[in-house]
């Protein structure tokens, strides 16, 4: 297995990203090869500082970087030797099994959509986040920002993709799928949620349990919660604030540590043809390490193959 990392992506790259790769390599099985894509000299210099042999990595040297201010789509044609562009090219050619970056989210989404492309049959991919609700128990929330507006049929597909992810990545048998709404009753909600509910309620494609309210996301009511990207992103940012609040109040509890972005590393783009993860721009070495490990787990789950079979 080969997992690629954009070494130049993130606020603290390339030092933080290289250190994160070193941490990951020390924990990963020997049959997982990490491919570091970026400034070769910077990678080797950081490895020397950490007393780590850069020969433990496959290093692909590049000369350009897609920055936060670059136009997400134009950057791929204008910066052909960028670390992110080369990474996506390698992924599309089958030279990598997975790819991740803490660089520009817009560029990562553009690269996934235009280089890897959606799985045939999927209208719109989405991004999902695993929100902790207990020890090693998660509620998958999707979409959390890729599509601020969505149609009912797109949200129906979110439910299918989320159910597959929950089953094969989280290990949840027959996942319970809920629709995020302002009330449990079928008639509640706006035009979108009402229409989506009607499509979902008699589905045999997933285990639909009805509407889920915001205060039930952290409970055990649903394993997958579906919403459009605008609402999902607001909920995601609120969930992230749980950790910040616990730190501010000096609450020391392992449960709240699960909400620290460093511990979940990155979020997957679900519905594209290869495993792609997006990291936080301010990613620390710990966050990079966890993103790489999550990418490995996503590849091992076989989720992409199972989604392709489901949408044939």
C-alpha positions in Angstrom: 0.0 0.0 0.0 1.2 3.5 -0.9 -0.1 6.6 0.8 0.8 10.0 -0.6 1.3 13.2 1.5 1.5 16.7 0.2 4.4 17.9 2.2 3.9 21.5 1.2 0.3 21.8 2.3 -0.6 23.5 5.6 0.3 26.6 7.6 3.4 24.9 9.2 4.6 23.0 6.1 7.0 21.5 5.3 8.5 21.0 8.8 5.2 20.0 10.5 4.1 17.7 7.7 7.4 15.9 7.5 7.5 15.4 11.3 4.0 14.0 11.1 5.0 11.6 8.4 7.9 10.4 10.6 5.5 9.8 13.5 3.1 7.9 11.2 5.9 5.8 9.7 7.0 4.7 13.2 3.5 3.4 13.9 2.4 2.0 10.5 3.0 -1.6 9.4 6.1 -2.1 7.3 4.0 -2.9 4.2 2.6 0.6 4.1 4.9 2.9 2.1 4.6 6.7 2.7 5.2 8.8 -0.4 6.2 12.4 0.5 5.7 14.9 -2.3 7.3 18.3 -2.1 10.6 20.0 -1.5 13.2 17.2 -1.3 15.8 19.2 0.5 13.4 20.4 3.1 12.2 16.8 3.7 15.7 15.5 4.1 16.7 18.4 6.4 13.8 17.8 8.8 14.5 14.0 8.8 18.1 14.7 9.8 17.0 17.0 12.6 14.7 14.2 13.8 17.5 11.5 13.5 15.3 9.7 11.0 16.5 8.1 7.8 14.7 9.8 4.8 15.3 6.5 3.0 12.3 5.2 4.9 10.1 7.3 2.6 9.7 7.4 -1.1 10.3 11.1 -1.8 9.0 12.8 -5.0 10.6 16.2 -5.5 8.5 19.0 -6.8 9.2 22.7 -7.4 5.9 24.5 -6.9 3.2 24.9 -4.3 -0.5 25.6 -4.5 -1.1 28.3 -1.9 -4.2 29.4 -0.1 -4.6 32.4 -2.3 -4.3 30.5 -5.6 -7.5 29.9 -7.6 -8.4 26.3 -6.9 -9.0 25.2 -10.5 -6.5 27.4 -12.3 -3.7 26.4 -10.0 -3.7 22.8 -11.4 -3.1 24.0 -15.0 -0.7 26.8 -14.0 1.4 24.9 -11.5 2.0 21.5 -13.1 4.8 20.7 -10.7 3.0 21.5 -7.5 3.1 19.0 -4.7 -0.7 18.7 -4.6 -1.0 18.5 -8.4 1.7 15.8 -8.7 0.0 13.9 -5.8 -3.4 13.8 -7.5 -1.7 12.8 -10.8 0.0 9.9 -9.1 -3.3 8.9 -7.5 -5.2 9.0 -10.8 -2.5 6.9 -12.4 -2.7 4.2 -9.7 0.8 5.0 -8.3 -0.8 5.8 -5.0 -3.6 4.0 -3.1 -4.6 7.2 -1.1 -3.6 10.8 -0.9 -3.9 13.5 1.7 -3.0 17.2 2.3 -3.5 20.0 4.8 -3.3 22.5 2.0 -6.0 24.6 0.3 -9.4 22.9 0.9 -10.7 24.5 -2.4 -7.8 23.1 -4.3 -8.1 19.6 -2.7 -11.8 19.6 -3.7 -11.0 20.7 -7.2 -8.3 18.1 -7.6 -10.6 15.3 -6.3 -13.5 16.4 -8.6 -11.5 17.0 -11.8 -8.6 14.6 -11.5 -10.0 11.6 -9.7 -13.7 12.3 -10.5 -16.9 11.0 -8.9 -17.7 7.3 -8.7 -20.1 6.7 -11.7 -23.7 7.1 -10.5 -22.9 9.5 -7.7 -24.4 12.9 -8.4 -22.3 14.9 -5.9 -19.6 13.6 -3.6 -19.6 15.1 -0.1 -17.3 15.4 3.0 -18.2 13.7 6.2 -16.9 13.9 9.7 -17.1 11.3 12.5 -18.5 13.0 15.6 -17.7 11.1 18.9 -20.7 10.0 20.9 -18.9 7.6 23.2 -15.7 5.5 23.4 -14.9 4.4 19.9 -18.5 5.2 18.9 -19.3 7.9 16.2 -22.1 9.6 14.4 -21.1 10.3 10.8 -22.3 13.7 9.8 -22.5 14.5 6.0 -22.3 16.8 4.1 -20.2 19.2 6.2 -19.3 21.8 3.6 -18.8 20.5 0.0 -22.3 21.3 -1.2 -23.9 24.3 0.7 -27.1 23.6 -1.4 -28.4 20.2 -2.2 -31.3 18.5 -3.9 -33.4 15.7 -2.3 -32.0 13.1 -4.6 -28.4 14.2 -3.7 -29.2 13.9 0.0 -30.7 10.4 -0.6 -27.3 9.4 -2.0 -25.6 10.9 1.0 -27.6 8.5 3.1 -26.4 5.5 1.0 -22.7 6.7 1.1 -22.9 7.4 4.8 -24.4 4.0 5.6 -21.6 2.3 3.7 -19.0 4.4 5.4 -20.4 3.7 8.9 -20.6 0.0 8.2 -17.2 -0.5 6.6 -15.1 2.1 8.3 -16.7 2.5 11.7 -17.7 -1.2 11.8 -21.4 -0.5 12.6 -23.8 -3.2 11.6 -27.0 -2.0 9.8 -26.3 1.7 10.6 -29.2 3.9 11.6 -29.6 6.8 9.2 -31.3 10.0 10.3 -32.2 13.2 8.5 -31.2 16.4 10.4 -34.3 18.5 11.0 -36.0 20.9 13.5 -38.4 18.2 14.8 -39.0 14.5 14.7 -42.4 14.7 13.0 -42.5 13.8 9.3 -44.2 17.1 8.4 -41.5 19.2 10.0 -38.7 21.1 8.2 -38.2 23.2 5.1 -38.9 22.3 1.5 -35.6 20.4 1.1 -35.9 18.2 4.3 -39.6 17.5 3.6 -38.8 16.3 0.1 -35.8 14.3 1.2 -37.9 12.6 3.9 -40.4 11.4 1.4 -37.7 9.9 -0.7 -36.0 8.2 2.3 -38.9 7.0 4.4 -39.6 3.8 2.4 -36.1 3.1 1.2 -34.6 -0.3 1.2 -31.1 1.1 0.4 -30.4 2.0 4.1 -31.9 1.8 7.6 -33.8 5.1 7.8 -35.1 6.0 11.3 -36.6 9.4 10.5 -35.8 12.9 11.5 -33.0 13.7 14.0 -32.8 16.9 16.0 -29.5 18.8 16.7 -29.4 17.7 20.3 -29.5 14.1 19.3 -26.3 14.1 17.2 -24.2 13.4 20.3 -26.6 10.7 21.5 -27.0 7.1 20.3 -30.1 7.7 18.2 -28.4 7.6 14.8 -25.1 6.3 13.3 -25.4 8.5 10.2 -27.0 12.0 10.1 -27.6 13.6 6.7 -27.9 17.3 5.9 -26.9 19.8 3.3 -23.4 21.3 3.5 -24.3 24.7 4.8 -26.0 23.3 7.9 -23.4 20.5 8.3 -20.5 23.0 8.4 -22.2 25.0 11.1 -22.7 21.9 13.2 -19.1 20.8 12.6 -17.7 24.1 13.8 -20.0 23.9 16.8 -18.7 20.4 17.6 -15.1 21.6 17.3 -15.8 24.3 19.8 -16.6 21.6 22.4 -12.9 20.8 22.8 -12.0 24.5 23.0 -14.6 25.1 25.7 -13.4 22.1 27.7 -9.9 23.5 27.6 -11.1 27.0 28.6 -13.0 25.5 31.6 -9.9 23.2 32.5 -12.0 20.1 32.1 -9.7 17.0 31.7 -11.7 14.2 30.2 -10.7 11.7 27.5 -14.1 12.1 25.8 -13.5 15.8 25.1 -10.0 15.0 23.7 -11.8 13.2 20.8 -13.0 16.6 19.6 -9.5 17.9 19.3 -8.9 18.2 15.5 -5.4 16.8 16.0 -6.9 13.4 17.0 -9.1 12.9 14.0 -6.5 14.3 11.6 -8.5 14.8 8.4 -11.9 14.4 6.8 -12.6 12.2 3.8 -14.2 13.2 0.5 -16.8 10.5 0.1 -18.0 9.6 -3.4 -14.8 10.1 -5.4 -13.0 7.2 -7.0 -9.9 7.1 -4.7 -9.4 7.7 -1.0 -8.7 11.4 -0.4 -8.4 13.2 3.0 -8.3 16.9 3.7 -6.5 18.1 6.8 -6.8 21.3 8.9 -4.7 24.1 7.6 -3.0 24.5 11.0 -2.3 20.8 11.3 0.4 19.8 13.8 2.6 16.8 13.4 0.1 14.8 15.5 -2.7 15.8 13.2 -0.7 14.8 10.1 0.1 11.5 11.7 -3.5 10.7 12.4 -4.6 11.8 8.9 -2.1 9.4 7.3 -3.3 6.6 9.6 -6.9 7.3 8.8 -6.1 7.3 5.1 -4.5 3.8 5.6 -7.7 2.6 7.3 -9.8 4.0 4.6 -7.9 2.1 1.9 -8.0 -1.1 4.0 -11.8 -0.8 4.4 -12.4 -1.3 0.7 -15.0 1.4 0.9 -14.4 2.8 -2.6 -14.8 -0.6 -4.2 -18.0 -1.3 -2.3 -19.5 2.1 -3.3 -18.6 1.5 -6.9 -20.4 -1.9 -6.8 -23.4 -0.3 -5.1 -23.8 2.5 -7.7 -23.2 0.4 -10.8 
